[in-house]
Amino acid sequence: MTPRPLVLAAHGTADPAGQAVVEQVAARVADVLGVPHQVGYVDVCGPTLAEVLAGPSDAGDDLDPAVVVPYFLATGYHVRHDVPTAVEQVDGVVVTPALGVEDEVVTALVDRVQEAWAESSTSPHEVGVDAVLLTAAGSSVDAAREEVARLADLLGERLGIPSSVAFLSGPGPRPEDELARLRAAGHARIVLATHLLAPGFFADRASVIAAEHGAVATDVVGSHQAIVDLLVRRYRQALP
């Protein structure tokens, strides 16, 4: 049997560093699976997901239809609308769920929080984080925001500290307000955990907000090994 190629469906960003992360992650996943791969974007940059699925594969035309793995943390508008729209004109393509609320995502977030705090600590005897604010780009889809809120709860449980959730756009609480609320509740050592996959506009905004409010911002989670492992699992679970 010929291998079914992996197509990583990503949001897209104008930031070259963000595009590099997506391309590198796709290559890492494909290397583990031993399959050809391509990346298709649904916004901001190209090639678009529709173009990738409609055009000839870099590996040739004799491959089975692709397995599309959405490289999205939550099941928002792009996953519910843009990905299905791109796929519906191509026969045989399999689409997996987005990353969602999975243990691998929690693991990646926990590691990023611990890394960020360790890098910011000025003394080896400094007390650890006492609150975490999970901050996402935002979504107009209620269920997607609920996924992020559930992840915030799981992140707090795993770290053993209070947690909260905020969004950089769309409905829901803003990180500035949640940081102020956590401060008022007596928390002095707060980490803003960026619920983002790649560098870009929202990651930069999260870092600025954290610095302005005396918090520590984490790195994005997209290149974390646990995220790569989850993408591999998504592909494998999509096939018989």
C-alpha positions as CSV (number, residue, x, y, z in Angstrom):
1,M,0.0,0.0,0.0
2,T,1.2,3.5,-0.8
3,P,1.4,5.8,2.2
4,R,-1.3,8.4,2.6
5,P,0.4,11.8,2.7
6,L,0.0,14.1,5.7
7,V,-1.4,17.6,5.0
8,L,-1.0,19.8,8.0
9,A,-3.8,22.4,7.9
10,A,-2.6,25.6,9.7
11,H,-4.0,29.0,10.3
12,G,-1.2,31.0,8.6
13,T,0.8,34.0,9.7
14,A,2.8,36.8,8.1
15,D,5.6,36.2,10.5
16,P,8.4,34.1,8.8
17,A,9.3,32.6,12.2
18,G,5.7,31.4,12.6
19,Q,5.7,29.8,9.2
20,A,9.0,28.2,10.0
21,V,7.6,26.6,13.1
22,V,4.6,25.2,11.2
23,E,6.8,23.8,8.4
24,Q,9.3,22.2,10.9
25,V,6.5,20.6,12.9
26,A,5.0,19.1,9.8
27,A,8.3,17.7,8.8
28,R,8.9,16.2,12.2
29,V,5.4,14.5,12.2
30,A,5.9,13.2,8.7
31,D,9.4,11.8,9.6
32,V,7.9,9.8,12.5
33,L,5.1,8.5,10.3
34,G,7.4,7.9,7.3
35,V,5.0,9.6,4.9
36,P,5.1,12.6,2.4
37,H,3.8,15.8,3.8
38,Q,2.7,19.3,2.8
39,V,1.3,22.3,4.7
40,G,-1.8,24.2,3.7
41,Y,-3.0,27.4,5.2
42,V,-6.5,28.7,5.7
43,D,-5.7,32.4,6.2
44,V,-3.0,35.1,5.8
45,C,-0.5,33.2,3.7
46,G,-0.2,30.4,1.2
47,P,-0.3,27.9,-0.2
48,T,-3.9,27.5,0.8
49,L,-5.3,24.3,2.0
50,A,-7.5,24.1,-1.0
51,E,-4.6,24.6,-3.4
52,V,-2.5,21.9,-1.7
53,L,-5.4,19.4,-1.8
54,A,-6.3,20.2,-5.4
55,G,-2.8,20.3,-6.8
56,P,-0.3,17.5,-7.5
57,S,1.6,16.2,-4.5
58,D,5.3,17.0,-4.2
59,A,5.8,13.2,-3.9
60,G,3.8,12.4,-7.1
61,D,0.3,11.7,-8.2
62,D,0.1,8.0,-7.4
63,L,-0.5,8.4,-3.7
64,D,-3.7,7.7,-1.8
65,P,-5.8,10.8,-0.7
66,A,-4.3,12.8,2.1
67,V,-4.9,12.7,5.8
68,V,-5.6,16.3,6.9
69,V,-4.6,17.1,10.4
70,P,-5.8,20.5,11.7
71,Y,-2.9,22.2,13.5
72,F,-5.3,24.2,15.6
73,L,-5.5,24.2,19.4
74,A,-9.3,24.6,19.5
75,T,-12.3,23.7,17.3
76,G,-13.1,27.2,16.2
77,Y,-14.4,28.7,13.0
78,H,-11.4,27.7,10.8
79,V,-11.7,24.1,11.9
80,R,-15.5,24.0,11.6
81,H,-15.8,26.0,8.3
82,D,-12.5,26.6,6.4
83,V,-11.1,23.1,6.6
84,P,-14.3,21.3,5.6
85,T,-14.8,23.8,2.7
86,A,-11.3,23.0,1.4
87,V,-11.7,19.3,1.7
88,E,-15.2,18.9,0.3
89,Q,-14.1,19.0,-3.3
90,V,-11.5,16.3,-2.9
91,D,-12.6,12.6,-2.8
92,G,-11.2,10.3,-0.1
93,V,-9.5,12.8,2.1
94,V,-9.7,12.1,5.8
95,V,-9.8,14.9,8.3
96,T,-8.8,14.4,12.0
97,P,-10.0,16.4,15.0
98,A,-8.0,19.5,16.0
99,L,-5.7,19.3,19.0
100,G,-8.3,20.2,21.5
101,V,-8.4,19.2,25.2
102,E,-5.9,16.4,25.3
103,D,-3.2,15.3,27.8
104,E,-0.4,16.2,25.4
105,V,-1.6,19.8,25.2
106,V,-1.7,20.0,29.0
107,T,1.8,18.5,29.2
108,A,3.2,21.1,26.7
109,L,1.6,24.0,28.6
110,V,2.9,22.7,31.9
111,D,6.4,22.5,30.5
112,R,6.3,26.0,29.0
113,V,5.1,27.4,32.3
114,Q,7.9,25.8,34.2
115,E,10.5,26.8,31.6
116,A,9.3,30.4,31.6
117,W,9.4,30.7,35.4
118,A,12.8,29.1,35.6
119,E,14.2,31.5,33.0
120,S,12.7,34.5,34.8
121,S,13.9,33.6,38.3
122,T,16.7,35.6,39.7
123,S,17.5,33.2,42.6
124,P,17.5,29.4,42.8
125,H,15.6,29.8,46.1
126,E,12.8,31.9,44.6
127,V,9.3,30.6,45.4
128,G,7.4,29.1,42.4
129,V,4.5,30.3,40.4
130,D,1.3,30.9,42.4
131,A,-1.2,31.4,39.6
132,V,-1.4,30.8,35.8
133,L,-3.4,32.6,33.2
134,L,-4.1,30.6,30.0
135,T,-4.4,33.2,27.2
136,A,-5.7,32.2,23.8
137,A,-6.1,34.1,20.5
138,G,-9.9,34.0,20.8
139,S,-12.8,32.6,18.9
140,S,-16.4,33.5,18.0
141,V,-17.4,29.8,18.6
142,D,-18.6,29.2,22.2
143,A,-17.5,25.6,22.2
144,A,-14.0,26.6,21.2
145,R,-13.8,29.0,24.1
146,E,-15.1,26.3,26.4
147,E,-12.3,24.0,25.3
148,V,-9.8,26.7,26.3
149,A,-11.5,27.2,29.7
150,R,-11.4,23.4,30.3
151,L,-7.7,23.4,29.5
152,A,-7.1,26.2,32.0
153,D,-8.7,24.1,34.7
154,L,-6.6,21.1,33.8
155,L,-3.4,23.2,33.7
156,G,-4.2,24.6,37.1
157,E,-4.9,21.1,38.5
158,R,-1.6,19.8,37.0
159,L,0.4,22.6,38.5
160,G,-1.5,22.7,41.7
161,I,-2.2,26.4,41.6
162,P,-5.2,28.6,40.7
163,S,-5.8,29.2,37.0
164,S,-7.8,31.5,34.9
165,V,-8.5,32.0,31.2
166,A,-8.4,35.0,28.9
167,F,-8.7,35.8,25.2
168,L,-6.8,38.3,23.1
169,S,-9.7,38.9,20.7
170,G,-13.4,38.1,20.4
171,P,-15.8,37.4,23.3
172,G,-14.5,36.6,26.8
173,P,-12.3,38.1,29.4
174,R,-9.2,40.0,28.4
175,P,-5.8,39.1,29.9
176,E,-5.3,42.6,31.3
177,D,-8.4,42.3,33.4
178,E,-7.7,38.8,34.5
179,L,-4.1,39.7,35.5
180,A,-5.5,42.6,37.6
181,R,-8.1,40.2,39.2
182,L,-5.4,37.7,40.1
183,R,-3.2,40.5,41.6
184,A,-6.2,41.7,43.6
185,A,-6.7,38.2,44.9
186,G,-3.2,38.2,46.3
187,H,-1.2,36.4,43.6
188,A,2.2,37.9,43.0
189,R,4.0,35.3,40.8
190,I,1.8,34.9,37.8
191,V,2.7,33.2,34.5
192,L,0.7,34.0,31.4
193,A,0.6,30.7,29.5
194,T,0.2,31.4,25.8
195,H,-2.3,29.0,24.2
196,L,-0.7,29.6,20.8
197,L,1.1,27.3,18.3
198,A,3.5,29.6,16.6
199,P,5.2,33.1,16.8
200,G,3.2,36.0,15.3
201,F,0.9,38.9,16.2
202,F,-0.9,37.2,19.1
203,A,2.2,35.8,20.7
204,D,3.9,39.2,20.5
205,R,0.8,40.8,22.0
206,A,0.7,38.3,24.9
207,S,4.3,39.0,25.8
208,V,3.7,42.7,25.8
209,I,0.7,42.4,28.1
210,A,2.5,40.1,30.5
211,A,5.4,42.5,30.8
212,E,3.2,45.5,31.3
213,H,1.4,43.7,34.2
214,G,4.4,42.2,35.9
215,A,3.8,38.7,34.7
216,V,5.9,36.2,32.9
217,A,4.8,35.0,29.4
218,T,5.6,31.6,28.1
219,D,6.8,30.5,24.7
220,V,4.3,29.1,22.2
221,V,3.6,25.4,22.4
222,G,3.6,24.4,18.7
223,S,7.0,22.9,18.5
224,H,6.8,21.0,21.8
225,Q,7.4,17.3,21.5
226,A,4.1,16.5,23.1
227,I,2.3,18.4,20.3
228,V,4.2,16.5,17.7
229,D,3.2,13.3,19.4
230,L,-0.4,14.3,19.4
231,L,-0.3,15.2,15.7
232,V,1.2,11.7,15.0
233,R,-1.6,10.1,17.1
234,R,-4.3,12.1,15.3
235,Y,-2.9,10.8,11.9
236,R,-2.7,7.2,13.1
237,Q,-6.1,7.1,14.7
238,A,-7.7,8.4,11.5
239,L,-6.8,5.3,9.5
240,P,-8.0,1.7,9.9
